[in-house]
Amino acid sequence: MKTDRLVSIIMLLVDKKRVGARELADLFEVSPRTIYRDIDAINMAGIPVYSTPGVGGGFEIMQEYKIDKKVFSTADLSALLMGLSSLSGMMRGEELVHAFAKVKSFIPAGRAKDIELKVNQICVDLSPWTGNSTIQPYLEIMKEALQESRLVTFEYIAHHGNKTARTAEPYQLVLKSSHWYLQGYCHKRNDFRLFRLSRMANLQMLEETFTPRDYEKPILGFAEIWETMQTKIKIRVHKAVMDRVLDHCTYEDFTPDGDEHYIVSFPFIENEYHYDILLSFGDKCECLEPLHIRTEMQRRIQDMAAIYES
């Protein structure tokens, strides 16, 4: 991905006095034009890279700006390695391998065991319990399409199982709640859309390229929107499903009701997703109030029962 490449270029320029555009292009398997854009991005980030023309020329970082390896503390290096470890469960490829190698190159021999101990104290695994075998190949296709500004086509399975053919301009890969999404411009909808990779089928990258257009990053923090839409309902649950109910609220929302039950102030939005959550608790959950949600739960349960009676 572009960010990984930028970090790798910075680390190379820190280690070497001067590197040519063609050498960088060959190393990262991109065009010299892409390298020049990367150098511009690095400069815009505040890292002073300048170029020397002619034979023996190339890019280099101002000597005063180069990093002393001793600047990284044990805590700094441990945090970097833990962050990279968390990504390794979701992404593969040479980018992470190179990033690991570069961070580890900063570890003094005398601190290696201490840092390894601290890294192993915390495990961050962002991957889901049950994996999707197509996600990793799809990620690799998307990464290449992003780097080369090439169109992608795929079938998309939306709500209620509706499948549509899509052609999209890829702009950003997003990892949210252990799921990968593509922020892209959809030619079918003539607008930007957020596509979940696990809902894609038959993903292909086309030879056709596109000129990137201005776009706003997707809104991924729904806290304020959630608060305006969300209400609290009162449910009575058996202790057997308590751990599952706690996936959606906190223990402070529980009030004991006898030896085996709890009254729970449960966060709820009146949509299919939240009704399905309540139904998933089966006979271990009863909606007490408000009345209209309790009535809707009764209707849905009766409809389910009717299927088995016919």
MIVO-499716 format. One record per atom (N, C-alpha, C, CB): residue in one letter; x, y, z. Coordinates in steps of 0.2 Angstrom, whole numbers, padded with zeros to 4 digits, always signed. Atoms other than C-alpha are relative to their C-alpha. Glycine has a CB too. Example, Ala and Ser with C-alpha at 12.3 -4.5 7.8 and 13.67 -1.06 7.14 Angstrom:
# MIVO-499716
A+0004-0006+0000 A+0062-0022+0039 A+0004+0006+0000 A-0005+0000+0006 S-0004-0006-0001 S+0068-0005+0036 S-0004+0005+0003 S+0002+0002-0007 
***
This chain:
# MIVO-499716
M+0004-0006+0000 M+0000+0000+0000 M+0004+0006+0000 M-0005+0000+0006 K-0004-0006+0001 K+0006+0018-0003 K+0003+0002+0007 K-0005+0006-0002 T-0003-0002-0007 T+0008+0022+0016 T+0006-0005+0001 T-0005-0001+0005 D-0005+0005-0002 D+0019+0006+0018 D+0006+0002-0005 D-0001-0007-0001 R-0005-0002+0004 R+0029+0012+0003 R+0004+0006+0002 R-0002+0000-0008 L-0003-0006-0002 L+0032+0029+0009 L+0004-0001+0006 L-0006+0005+0002 V-0004+0001-0006 V+0038+0023+0026 V+0006-0003-0002 V-0004-0004+0005 S-0006+0004+0002 S+0050+0011+0017 S+0005+0005-0003 S-0002-0006-0005 I-0005-0005+0004 I+0057+0025+0006 I+0003+0005+0005 I-0004+0005-0005 I-0003-0004-0006 I+0060+0036+0022 I+0005-0004+0003 I-0006+0002+0005 M-0005+0004-0003 M+0069+0022+0030 M+0006-0001-0004 M-0003-0007+0002 L-0006+0001+0004 L+0080+0019+0015 L+0004+0006+0000 L-0003-0002-0007 L-0003-0006+0000 L+0084+0037+0014 L+0004+0002+0006 L-0005+0006-0002 V-0003-0001-0006 V+0088+0037+0032 V+0007-0004+0000 V-0004-0002+0006 D-0005+0004+0000 D+0100+0023+0030 D+0006+0001-0005 D-0002-0007-0001 K-0005-0001+0006 K+0108+0028+0013 K+0001+0008-0001 K-0002-0003-0006 K-0001-0008+0002 K+0116+0045+0008 K-0004+0002-0005 K+0007+0001-0001 R+0003-0003+0006 R+0108+0046-0009 R-0003-0006-0004 R+0004+0004-0004 V+0003+0005+0004 V+0096+0035-0019 V-0003+0003-0006 V-0005-0004+0004 G+0003-0002+0006 G+0091+0037-0037 G-0007-0002-0001 G+0004-0002-0006 A+0007+0001+0001 A+0073+0038-0043 A-0001-0007-0004 A-0003+0005-0005 R+0000+0006+0004 R+0076+0023-0055 R+0001-0006+0005 R+0004-0001-0006 E-0001+0005-0005 E+0083+0012-0041 E-0006-0001+0005 E+0006+0002+0005 L+0006+0001-0004 L+0068+0016-0030 L-0006-0003-0004 L-0002+0007+0003 A+0005+0003+0004 A+0056+0012-0044 A+0001-0007-0001 A+0000+0004-0007 D-0001+0008+0001 D+0064-0005-0047 D-0001-0003+0006 D+0007-0001-0003 L+0001+0004-0006 L+0064-0009-0029 L-0007-0001+0002 L+0004+0004+0006 F+0007+0000-0002 F+0046-0005-0026 F-0005-0002-0006 F-0003+0006+0003 E+0004+0003+0005 E+0040-0011-0043 E-0005+0005-0002 E-0003-0007+0001 V+0004-0006+0002 V+0032+0006-0048 V+0004+0004-0005 V-0003+0004+0006 S-0004-0004+0005 S+0036+0019-0061 S+0004+0006+0004 S-0006+0003-0005 P-0003-0005-0003 P+0048+0033-0058 P-0005+0006+0002 P+0006+0003-0005 R+0005-0005-0001 R+0033+0045-0060 R-0003-0001+0007 R-0005+0000-0005 T+0003+0001-0006 T+0025+0037-0045 T+0005+0001+0006 T-0002-0008+0001 I-0005-0002-0005 I+0042+0039-0035 I+0000+0007+0001 I+0007-0003-0002 Y+0000-0007-0001 Y+0042+0057-0038 Y-0006+0003+0003 Y+0000+0004-0007 R+0006-0002-0004 R+0024+0059-0032 R+0001-0002+0008 R-0006-0004-0003 D-0001+0002-0007 D+0029+0049-0016 D+0005+0005+0003 D+0003-0007+0000 I-0005-0005-0003 I+0044+0061-0013 I-0004+0006+0001 I+0006+0001-0005 D+0004-0007-0001 D+0032+0076-0015 D-0004-0001+0006 D-0005+0001-0006 A+0005+0002-0006 A+0020+0067-0002 A+0004+0000+0006 A-0003-0006-0001 I-0004+0000-0006 I+0035+0065+0010 I+0002+0007+0002 I+0006-0005-0002 N-0002-0007-0001 N+0040+0083+0008 N-0006+0004+0003 N+0002+0003-0006 M+0006-0003-0002 M+0022+0088+0011 M-0001-0002+0008 M-0006-0001-0004 A+0001+0002-0007 A+0022+0078+0027 A+0006+0003+0005 A+0001-0008+0001 G-0005-0004-0005 G+0037+0089+0034 G+0007-0003+0000 G-0003+0000+0006 I-0007+0003+0000 I+0052+0078+0030 I+0004+0002-0006 I-0001-0008+0000 P-0003-0003+0005 P+0064+0087+0020 P+0005-0004-0005 P+0005+0006+0002 V-0004+0004+0004 V+0070+0077+0005 V+0001+0005-0006 V-0005-0006-0003 Y-0001-0004+0006 Y+0079+0086-0009 Y+0004-0005-0005 Y+0005+0006+0002 S-0003+0004+0006 S+0086+0079-0026 S+0006+0004-0003 S-0005-0001-0005 T-0006-0002+0003 T+0103+0081-0034 T+0000-0003-0007 T+0006-0003+0004 P+0001+0003+0007 P+0102+0080-0053 P+0007-0002-0003 P-0002+0006-0005 G-0006+0002+0003 G+0115+0072-0065 G+0002-0007+0002 G+0005+0005+0001 V-0003+0006-0002 V+0126+0057-0064 V+0002+0000+0007 V+0007-0001-0004 G-0001+0001-0008 G+0127+0050-0046 G-0005+0004+0004 G+0007+0002+0001 G+0005-0004-0003 G+0112+0061-0042 G-0005-0005+0003 G-0003+0005-0004 G+0006+0003-0003 G+0096+0056-0033 G-0003+0003+0006 G+0003-0007+0003 F+0003-0003-0006 F+0086+0059-0017 F+0004-0001+0006 F-0007-0003+0000 E-0003+0001-0006 E+0092+0062+0000 E-0003+0004+0005 E+0008+0001+0000 I+0003-0004-0005 I+0086+0068+0017 I+0005+0004+0003 I-0003-0005+0006 M-0005-0005-0003 M+0094+0083+0025 M+0004-0003+0006 M-0003+0007+0002 Q-0004+0003-0005 Q+0108+0077+0036 Q-0002+0002+0007 Q+0007+0002-0001 E+0003-0002-0007 E+0101+0087+0051 E-0006-0003+0002 E+0000+0008+0000 Y+0006+0003-0001 Y+0085+0078+0049 Y+0000-0007+0002 Y-0005+0002-0005 K+0000+0007-0001 K+0091+0060+0050 K+0000-0002+0007 K+0007-0002-0003 I+0002+0003-0006 I+0086+0049+0064 I+0006-0004+0003 I-0006-0004+0000 D-0005+0004-0004 D+0098+0043+0078 D-0004-0006+0002 D+0003+0004+0005 K+0004+0006-0002 K+0093+0025+0081 K-0001+0000+0007 K+0004-0006-0002 K+0001+0000-0007 K+0095+0028+0099 K-0006+0004+0003 K+0006+0003+0004 V+0006-0004-0002 V+0080+0040+0099 V-0006-0004+0002 V-0002+0005-0006 F+0006+0004-0002 F+0068+0025+0100 F+0001-0003+0007 F-0001-0005-0006 S+0000+0003-0007 S+0065+0019+0118 S-0002-0007-0001 S-0004+0004+0005 T+0002+0007+0000 T+0061+0001+0122 T-0008+0000-0001 T+0001-0003+0007 A+0008-0001+0001 A+0042+0007+0124 A-0002+0002-0007 A-0002+0005+0005 D+0001-0002+0007 D+0043+0015+0107 D+0000-0006-0005 D+0005+0006-0003 L-0001+0005+0004 L+0050+0000+0098 L-0005-0006+0001 L+0007-0003+0001 S+0005+0005-0001 S+0038-0012+0107 S-0007+0002-0003 S-0001-0001+0008 A+0006-0003+0003 A+0023-0001+0102 A+0000-0001-0007 A-0001+0007+0002 L+0000+0000+0007 L+0028-0001+0084 L-0001-0008-0002 L+0007+0003-0003 L+0000+0007+0001 L+0031-0020+0084 L-0007-0003+0001 L+0005-0004+0003 M+0007+0002-0001 M+0014-0023+0092 M-0005+0002-0005 M-0002+0002+0007 G+0005-0003+0006 G+0005-0012+0079 G+0001-0004-0006 G+0002+0007-0001 L-0001+0004+0006 L+0013-0022+0065 L-0002-0007+0001 L+0008+0000-0002 S+0002+0006-0001 S+0009-0038+0073 S-0008-0001-0001 S+0002-0003+0007 S+0007+0000+0001 S-0009-0034+0074 S-0003+0000-0007 S-0003+0006+0004 L+0001+0000+0007 L-0009-0030+0055 L+0001-0007-0003 L+0003+0006-0003 S-0002+0006+0004 S-0001-0046+0051 S-0005-0006+0000 S+0006-0003+0004 G+0006+0005+0000 G-0017-0056+0055 G-0005+0002-0005 G-0003+0000+0007 M+0005-0002+0005 M-0026-0046+0042 M+0003+0001-0007 M-0003+0007+0002 M-0004-0001+0006 M-0013-0043+0029 M+0006-0004-0001 M+0002+0008-0001 R-0006+0003+0002 R+0001-0052+0020 R+0004+0004-0005 R-0002-0008-0002 G-0004-0003+0005 G+0014-0048+0008 G+0007+0003+0002 G-0004+0005-0003 E-0006-0003-0001 E+0031-0040+0007 E+0000+0006+0004 E+0004+0001-0006 E+0000-0007-0004 E+0026-0023+0014 E+0001-0001+0007 E-0007+0003-0001 L-0001+0001-0008 L+0024-0030+0032 L+0006-0003+0001 L-0006-0004+0002 V-0006+0003-0001 V+0039-0041+0030 V+0006+0006+0001 V+0002-0005-0005 H-0005-0005+0001 H+0050-0026+0025 H-0001+0005+0006 H-0001+0004-0006 A+0001-0004-0006 A+0042-0015+0039 A+0002-0003+0006 A-0008+0002+0001 F-0002+0004-0006 F+0045-0028+0052 F+0008+0000+0000 F-0002-0007+0000 A-0007+0000+0001 A+0063-0029+0046 A+0003+0007+0002 A+0003-0002-0006 K-0003-0007-0001 K+0066-0010+0047 K-0001+0002+0007 K-0004+0005-0005 V+0000-0002-0007 V+0059-0008+0064 V+0004-0004+0004 V-0008-0001+0002 K-0005+0005-0004 K+0069-0023+0071 K+0007+0003-0001 K-0001-0007-0002 S-0006-0002+0001 S+0084-0015+0063 S+0002+0006+0005 S+0001+0003-0007 F-0002-0005-0005 F+0083-0001+0076 F+0001-0003+0007 F-0006+0005+0001 I+0000+0003-0007 I+0083-0014+0091 I+0008-0001+0001 I-0004-0006+0000 P-0007+0002-0002 P+0100-0014+0100 P+0000-0007+0002 P+0003+0005+0005 A+0000+0007-0003 A+0106-0031+0104 A-0001-0001+0007 A+0007-0003-0002 G+0001+0001-0007 G+0106-0028+0122 G-0007+0001+0003 G+0004+0005+0004 R+0007-0001-0002 R+0088-0023+0122 R-0005-0005-0003 R-0002+0007-0001 A+0004+0004+0004 A+0081-0037+0111 A-0005-0004+0004 A+0004-0005-0005 K+0004+0005-0005 K+0075-0049+0125 K-0005+0004+0003 K+0004-0004+0004 D+0004-0004-0003 D+0067-0035+0134 D-0006+0002-0004 D+0003+0006+0003 I+0006-0002+0005 I+0057-0029+0119 I-0004-0005-0002 I+0004+0004-0006 E+0004+0006+0002 E+0052-0046+0114 E-0005-0002+0005 E+0005-0006-0002 L+0004+0002-0005 L+0045-0049+0131 L-0006+0005+0001 L+0004+0001+0007 K+0005-0005+0000 K+0035-0033+0131 K-0005-0001-0006 K+0003+0007+0000 V+0005+0001+0006 V+0028-0036+0113 V-0004-0006+0001 V+0004-0002-0006 N+0004+0006-0001 N+0022-0054+0119 N-0005+0001+0005 N+0005-0005+0001 Q+0005-0001-0006 Q+0013-0047+0134 Q-0007+0002-0002 Q+0003+0006+0005 I+0007-0003+0003 I-0001-0039+0123 I-0001-0003-0007 I+0000+0007+0000 C+0002+0002+0007 C-0009-0048+0108 C-0006+0003-0003 C-0001-0008+0001 V+0005-0004+0004 V-0019-0038+0096 V-0002-0004-0006 V+0001+0007-0001 D+0002+0004+0006 D-0028-0050+0084 D-0007+0003-0003 D-0001-0007+0001 L+0006-0003+0003 L-0040-0040+0072 L-0004-0005-0005 L+0002+0006-0004 S+0004+0004+0004 S-0045-0055+0062 S-0006-0003+0003 S+0005-0006-0003 P+0006+0003-0003 P-0062-0063+0064 P+0002-0007+0002 P-0006+0000-0005 W-0001+0007-0002 W-0064-0080+0072 W+0000-0005-0006 W-0005-0002+0005 T+0001+0004+0006 T-0070-0088+0056 T+0002+0005-0006 T-0007-0002-0001 G-0003-0004+0005 G-0060-0082+0041 G-0004-0001-0007 G+0007-0001-0001 N+0002+0001+0006 N-0065-0079+0023 N+0006+0000-0005 N-0005+0007-0002 S-0006+0002+0003 S-0053-0087+0011 S+0001+0005-0006 S-0001-0007-0003 T-0001-0004+0006 T-0056-0074-0003 T+0002+0007+0002 T-0007+0001-0004 I-0002-0006-0002 I-0052-0059+0007 I+0007+0002-0001 I-0001+0001+0008 Q-0007-0001+0001 Q-0033-0060+0006 Q+0001+0002-0008 Q+0004-0005+0003 P-0001-0001+0007 P-0033-0062-0013 P-0003+0007-0002 P-0003-0005-0004 Y+0004-0006+0001 Y-0046-0048-0014 Y+0004+0007+0002 Y-0007+0000+0003 L-0004-0006-0002 L-0035-0036-0004 L+0006+0001-0004 L+0003-0002+0007 E-0006-0001+0004 E-0020-0039-0015 E-0002+0003-0007 E+0003-0007-0001 I+0003-0003+0007 I-0031-0035-0031 I-0001+0007+0002 I-0006-0004-0002 M+0002-0007-0002 M-0037-0019-0022 M+0006+0004+0001 M-0005+0000+0006 K-0006-0004-0001 K-0020-0014-0017 K+0003+0002-0007 K+0005-0004+0004 E-0003-0002+0007 E-0013-0015-0035 E-0005+0005-0004 E+0000-0007-0004 A+0005-0004+0004 A-0029-0007-0042 A+0001+0008+0003 A-0007-0002+0001 L-0001-0007-0003 L-0026+0008-0029 L+0006+0003-0003 L+0000-0001+0007 Q-0007-0003+0002 Q-0008+0010-0034 Q+0000+0002-0007 Q+0005-0005+0002 E+0000-0002+0007 E-0011+0010-0052 E-0006+0004-0003 E+0000-0007-0004 S+0006-0004+0001 S-0028+0019-0052 S-0004-0004-0006 S+0002+0007-0003 R+0003+0004+0005 R-0036+0005-0062 R-0007-0002+0003 R+0004-0006-0002 L+0007+0002-0002 L-0055+0001-0062 L-0001-0007+0002 L-0005+0001-0006 V+0002+0007-0002 V-0062-0015-0054 V-0007-0001-0001 V+0002-0001+0008 T+0006+0003+0001 T-0077-0025-0057 T-0002-0005+0005 T-0002-0002-0007 F+0002+0005-0005 F-0087-0036-0045 F-0007-0001+0000 F+0003+0001+0007 E+0007+0001-0002 E-0104-0043-0041 E+0000+0001+0008 E-0002-0007-0001 Y+0000-0002-0007 Y-0110-0036-0025 Y-0007-0002+0003 Y+0000+0008+0001 I+0006+0003-0003 I-0122-0044-0013 I-0003+0005+0005 I+0001-0007+0003 A+0002-0006-0005 A-0132-0030-0004 A-0005-0003+0005 A-0003+0006-0004 H+0005+0002-0005 H-0146-0031+0009 H-0006-0005-0004 H-0004+0006+0003 H+0005+0004+0003 H-0159-0045+0006 H+0002-0005-0005 H-0006+0004-0002 G-0003+0005+0005 G-0147-0055-0005 G+0000+0003-0007 G-0004-0006+0000 N+0000-0003+0007 N-0149-0043-0020 N+0007+0000-0003 N-0003+0007+0000 K-0007+0001+0003 K-0134-0046-0032 K+0000+0005-0006 K+0002-0007-0002 T+0000-0004+0006 T-0129-0032-0044 T+0007+0000-0002 T-0002+0007+0002 A-0007-0001+0003 A-0114-0030-0056 A+0002+0007+0001 A+0000-0002-0007 R-0003-0007-0001 R-0103-0015-0051 R+0007+0001-0004 R+0001+0001+0007 T-0006-0002+0002 T-0089-0006-0059 T+0002+0006+0004 T+0001+0002-0008 A-0002-0006-0005 A-0079+0006-0047 A+0007+0002-0001 A-0001-0003+0007 E-0006-0003-0001 E-0065+0017-0045 E+0003+0000+0007 E+0001+0008-0003 P-0002+0001-0007 P-0055+0012-0030 P+0004+0006+0003 P+0004-0006+0001 Y-0004-0006-0003 Y-0049+0026-0018 Y+0003-0002+0007 Y-0005+0006+0001 Q-0002+0001-0006 Q-0047+0019-0001 Q-0002-0007+0003 Q-0002+0005+0005 L+0002+0006-0004 L-0046+0002+0009 L-0001+0002+0007 L+0005-0005-0001 V+0002-0002-0007 V-0054+0003+0026 V-0001-0006+0004 V-0006+0005+0000 L+0001+0005-0004 L-0052-0009+0040 L-0004+0002+0006 L+0007-0003+0003 K+0005-0002-0006 K-0067-0007+0053 K-0003-0006+0003 K-0005+0005-0003 S+0004+0005-0004 S-0073-0019+0066 S+0002-0007-0003 S-0007+0001+0000 S-0003+0006+0003 S-0062-0033+0058 S-0003-0002-0007 S-0002-0006+0005 H+0002+0001+0007 H-0070-0031+0041 H+0003+0005-0004 H-0008+0001+0000 W-0003-0004+0005 W-0062-0024+0026 W-0005+0003-0005 W+0005-0003-0005 Y+0004-0003+0005 Y-0071-0011+0015 Y+0004+0004-0005 Y-0005+0005+0004 L-0003-0004+0005 L-0068-0002-0001 L-0004+0007-0001 L+0001-0004-0007 Q+0004-0007+0002 Q-0072+0017-0003 Q+0002+0001-0007 Q+0003+0006+0005 G-0001-0001+0007 G-0074+0019-0021 G-0006+0004-0004 G+0000-0007-0004 Y+0005-0003+0004 Y-0084+0028-0035 Y-0003-0005-0004 Y+0003+0006-0004 C+0004+0005+0003 C-0098+0017-0041 C-0003+0003-0007 C-0005-0003+0004 H+0003-0002+0007 H-0102+0019-0060 H-0007-0001+0000 H+0004-0003-0005 K+0007+0002+0000 K-0119+0011-0057 K-0004+0006+0003 K-0001-0007+0002 R+0004-0005-0004 R-0124+0024-0044 R+0002+0007-0001 R+0001-0002+0007 N-0003-0006+0001 N-0113+0038-0050 N+0001+0004+0006 N-0005+0004-0005 D-0001-0003-0007 D-0108+0042-0032 D+0005-0005+0003 D-0007+0001+0004 F-0004+0004-0004 F-0096+0036-0019 F-0004-0005+0004 F+0005+0005+0004 R+0003+0005-0004 R-0100+0020-0010 R+0005-0003+0004 R-0004-0005-0004 L-0004+0004-0004 L-0093+0010+0004 L-0002-0008-0001 L+0000+0002+0008 F+0002+0007+0001 F-0092-0009-0001 F+0004-0004+0005 F+0002-0001-0008 R-0004+0005-0005 R-0088-0023+0011 R+0003-0005-0005 R-0005-0003+0005 L-0003+0005+0004 L-0076-0035+0003 L-0003-0007+0001 L+0008+0000+0002 S+0003+0006-0001 S-0084-0050+0010 S-0007-0001-0003 S-0001-0002+0008 R+0006+0000+0004 R-0100-0046+0000 R+0002+0000-0007 R-0004+0006+0002 M-0002+0000+0007 M-0090-0046-0016 M+0001-0007-0003 M+0006+0004-0001 A-0002+0006+0004 A-0089-0060-0029 A+0003+0002-0007 A-0007-0004+0000 N-0003-0001+0007 N-0079-0062-0045 N+0003+0007-0001 N-0006-0001-0005 L-0004-0006+0000 L-0068-0047-0041 L+0005+0000-0006 L+0003+0002+0006 Q-0005+0000+0005 Q-0057-0042-0056 Q+0002+0007-0001 Q-0003-0003-0007 M-0003-0006+0001 M-0045-0028-0060 M+0000+0001-0008 M+0007+0001+0003 L+0000-0001+0007 L-0047-0020-0077 L+0006+0003-0002 L-0006+0004-0002 E-0005-0004+0003 E-0034-0013-0089 E-0001+0007+0000 E+0002-0003-0007 E+0002-0007+0001 E-0043+0003-0090 E+0001+0004+0007 E-0008+0000-0001 T-0001-0005-0005 T-0037+0017-0079 T-0005+0005+0001 T+0007+0003+0000 F+0005-0006-0001 F-0046+0032-0072 F+0004+0006+0003 F-0006-0002+0005 T-0003-0006-0003 T-0041+0050-0067 T-0004+0001+0007 T-0001+0006-0004 P+0003-0001-0007 P-0044+0051-0048 P-0003+0007+0001 P+0006+0000+0006 R+0004-0006-0001 R-0057+0064-0043 R+0000+0001+0007 R-0008-0002-0002 D+0000-0002-0007 D-0059+0074-0027 D-0005-0004+0004 D-0001+0007+0000 Y+0005+0004-0004 Y-0068+0064-0013 Y+0001+0001+0007 Y+0000-0007-0002 E+0000-0001-0007 E-0072+0065+0005 E+0001-0007+0003 E-0006+0004+0003 K-0001+0006-0003 K-0066+0051+0016 K-0007-0002+0003 K+0006+0000+0005 P+0006+0002-0002 P-0080+0040+0022 P-0001+0001+0008 P-0001-0008-0001 I+0001-0001-0007 I-0088+0044+0039 I+0000-0007+0004 I-0007+0004+0001 L+0000+0007-0003 L-0083+0029+0050 L-0002+0000+0008 L+0007-0003-0001 G+0002-0001-0007 G-0087+0036+0067 G-0007+0002+0001 G+0005+0005+0004 F+0007-0001+0000 F-0105+0034+0070 F-0003+0002+0007 F-0004-0006-0002 A+0002-0001-0007 A-0105+0039+0089 A-0006+0005+0000 A+0005+0002+0004 E+0006-0005-0001 E-0116+0055+0087 E-0006-0002-0004 E+0003+0007-0003 I+0006+0002+0003 I-0127+0048+0074 I-0004-0006+0004 I+0002-0003-0007 W+0003+0006-0004 W-0130+0032+0084 W-0004+0003+0006 W+0006-0004+0003 E+0003-0003-0006 E-0134+0043+0100 E-0007+0003-0002 E+0004+0005+0003 T+0006-0003+0002 T-0148+0052+0090 T-0005-0005-0002 T+0001+0005-0006 M+0005+0005+0002 M-0156+0036+0083 M-0001-0005+0005 M+0003-0004-0006 Q+0000+0006-0005 Q-0153+0024+0098 Q-0005+0002+0006 Q+0006-0001+0003 T+0004+0000-0006 T-0166+0021+0112 T+0002-0005+0004 T-0008+0001-0002 K-0001+0006-0005 K-0166+0010+0127 K-0006-0003+0001 K+0003+0003+0007 I+0006+0004-0002 I-0178-0004+0129 I+0001-0004+0006 I-0002-0004-0006 K-0001+0004-0006 K-0181-0015+0144 K-0001-0008-0002 K-0005+0002+0005 I+0001+0007+0002 I-0178-0034+0141 I+0002-0004+0007 I+0005-0002-0006 R-0001+0005-0005 R-0178-0049+0153 R+0004-0006-0003 R-0006-0002+0004 V-0004+0005+0003 V-0164-0061+0150 V+0002-0005+0005 V+0006+0003-0003 H-0003+0006-0004 H-0158-0078+0157 H+0007+0001+0000 H-0002-0007-0002 K-0007+0000-0001 K-0141-0079+0164 K+0004-0004-0005 K+0002-0002+0007 A-0003+0005+0005 A-0137-0092+0150 A+0003+0005-0006 A-0004-0005-0002 V-0002-0004+0006 V-0136-0078+0137 V+0003+0007+0002 V-0006+0002-0004 M-0003-0007-0002 M-0128-0064+0148 M+0006+0002-0003 M+0001-0001+0008 D-0006-0002+0003 D-0111-0065+0140 D-0002+0003-0007 D+0004-0006-0001 R+0001-0003+0006 R-0119-0062+0123 R-0004+0007+0000 R-0005-0005-0004 V+0003-0006-0001 V-0130-0048+0129 V+0005+0005+0001 V-0005+0000+0006 L-0005-0005-0002 L-0114-0040+0136 L+0004+0002-0006 L+0005-0003+0005 D-0003-0002+0006 D-0108-0039+0118 D-0003+0007-0003 D+0000-0005-0006 H+0003-0005+0003 H-0120-0025+0115 H-0001+0006+0006 H-0007-0002-0002 C+0001-0005-0005 C-0121-0016+0132 C+0005-0001+0006 C-0007+0000+0003 T-0004+0000-0006 T-0112-0014+0149 T-0003-0004+0006 T+0004+0006+0002 Y+0003+0003-0006 Y-0114-0023+0165 Y-0004+0005+0005 Y+0006-0003+0005 E+0003-0005-0004 E-0120-0007+0173 E-0008+0000-0002 E+0003+0007-0001 D+0007+0000+0003 D-0136-0009+0162 D-0004-0006+0003 D+0000-0001-0008 F+0003+0006-0002 F-0140-0026+0171 F-0003+0001+0007 F+0005-0006+0000 T+0003+0000-0007 T-0152-0027+0187 T-0002-0007+0001 T-0005+0005+0000 P+0002+0007-0002 P-0154-0044+0195 P-0007-0001+0001 P+0004-0003+0006 D+0007+0001-0001 D-0171-0051+0194 D-0001-0008+0002 D-0004+0001-0007 G+0000+0007-0003 G-0171-0067+0205 G+0007-0003-0001 G-0005-0004-0004 D-0006+0003+0000 D-0158-0080+0205 D+0003-0001-0007 D+0000-0006+0003 E-0003+0002+0007 E-0156-0083+0186 E-0002+0005-0006 E-0004-0007-0002 H+0002-0005+0005 H-0163-0068+0177 H+0003+0007+0001 H-0007+0000-0001 Y-0002-0007-0001 Y-0158-0050+0174 Y-0005+0005-0004 Y+0007+0001-0002 I+0003-0005+0004 I-0168-0034+0168 I+0005+0004-0002 I-0005+0004+0005 V-0006-0004+0003 V-0157-0025+0156 V-0003+0006-0004 V+0003-0005-0005 S+0001-0006+0004 S-0158-0008+0149 S+0004+0000-0007 S+0002+0007+0004 F-0003+0003+0006 F-0154-0013+0131 F+0000+0006-0005 F-0003-0006-0002 P+0000-0004+0006 P-0148-0001+0117 P-0003-0003-0006 P+0007+0003-0001 F+0004+0003+0006 F-0159-0003+0102 F-0002+0006-0005 F-0007-0003+0003 I+0002-0004+0006 I-0163+0005+0085 I-0005-0005-0004 I+0006+0002-0005 E+0005+0003+0003 E-0179+0000+0076 E+0001-0002-0007 E-0007+0003+0001 N-0001+0002+0007 N-0172-0009+0061 N+0001-0008+0001 N+0007+0003-0002 E-0001+0007+0001 E-0169-0027+0055 E+0005-0003+0004 E+0001-0002-0007 Y-0006+0003-0004 Y-0152-0029+0063 Y-0001-0001+0007 Y+0006+0005-0001 H+0002+0000-0007 H-0158-0025+0080 H-0005-0005+0002 H-0001+0007+0003 Y+0005+0006-0001 Y-0173-0036+0079 Y+0003-0007+0000 Y-0006+0001-0005 D-0004+0007+0001 D-0162-0050+0073 D+0004-0002+0007 D+0004+0000-0006 I-0004+0002-0006 I-0151-0048+0089 I-0005-0002+0005 I+0003+0007+0002 L+0005+0002-0005 L-0166-0049+0100 L-0002-0008-0001 L-0006+0004+0001 L+0002+0007+0002 L-0172-0065+0091 L+0005-0005+0001 L-0003+0000-0007 S-0006+0005-0001 S-0155-0073+0092 S+0001-0002+0007 S+0006+0004-0002 F+0000+0002-0007 F-0157-0074+0111 F-0005-0005+0001 F-0001+0006+0005 G+0005+0005-0001 G-0171-0086+0108 G-0005+0001+0006 G+0003-0007+0001 D+0004+0000-0006 D-0182-0091+0123 D+0003+0003+0006 D-0003-0007+0001 K-0004-0002-0006 K-0169-0084+0135 K-0001+0008+0001 K+0007-0002-0001 C+0001-0007+0000 C-0175-0066+0131 C-0007+0002-0001 C+0005+0003-0005 E+0006-0002+0001 E-0191-0057+0133 E+0000+0008+0000 E-0005-0002+0006 C+0000-0007+0000 C-0194-0039+0128 C-0006+0002+0004 C-0001+0003-0008 L+0005-0002-0005 L-0204-0030+0142 L-0003+0006-0003 L+0003+0001+0007 E+0003-0006+0002 E-0206-0013+0135 E+0005+0004-0004 E-0002+0005+0006 P+0007-0002+0000 P-0210-0002+0126 P-0005-0005-0004 P+0000+0007-0004 L+0005+0005+0003 L-0226-0010+0120 L+0000-0001-0007 L-0007+0003+0002 H+0001+0001+0007 H-0225-0007+0102 H+0006-0005-0003 H+0001+0007-0004 I-0005+0004+0002 I-0208-0016+0101 I-0001-0007+0002 I+0007+0002+0003 R+0002+0006-0003 R-0214-0030+0112 R-0005-0003-0005 R-0003+0000+0007 T+0005+0003+0004 T-0229-0032+0100 T+0003-0002-0007 T-0005+0006-0002 E-0003+0002+0007 E-0218-0032+0084 E+0004-0006+0001 E+0005+0006-0002 M-0004+0007-0001 M-0207-0046+0092 M-0005-0006+0000 M+0004+0001+0007 Q+0005+0005+0000 Q-0223-0056+0095 Q-0002-0002-0007 Q-0006+0002+0004 R+0002+0001+0007 R-0228-0054+0077 R+0006-0004-0004 R-0001+0007-0004 R-0005+0003+0003 R-0211-0059+0071 R+0001-0007+0002 R+0007+0004+0001 I-0001+0006-0003 I-0210-0074+0082 I-0006-0005-0003 I+0000+0000+0008 Q+0006+0003+0003 Q-0228-0079+0076 Q+0001-0002-0007 Q-0006+0004+0001 D-0002+0002+0007 D-0222-0078+0058 D+0005-0005-0001 D+0002+0007-0004 M-0005+0005+0001 M-0207-0089+0061 M-0004-0007+0002 M+0005+0001+0005 A+0003+0006-0002 A-0218-0102+0070 A-0005-0003-0005 A-0004+0001+0007 A+0004+0002+0005 A-0230-0102+0056 A+0003-0004-0006 A-0004+0006-0004 I-0004+0004+0005 I-0217-0108+0044 I+0001-0007+0002 I+0007+0003-0001 Y-0001+0007-0002 Y-0214-0124+0054 Y-0007-0003+0001 Y+0003+0000+0007 E+0006+0003-0001 E-0233-0127+0056 E-0003-0002-0007 E-0005+0005+0004 S+0003+0001+0007 S-0237-0127+0037 S+0003-0007-0002 S+0002+0005-0005 
***
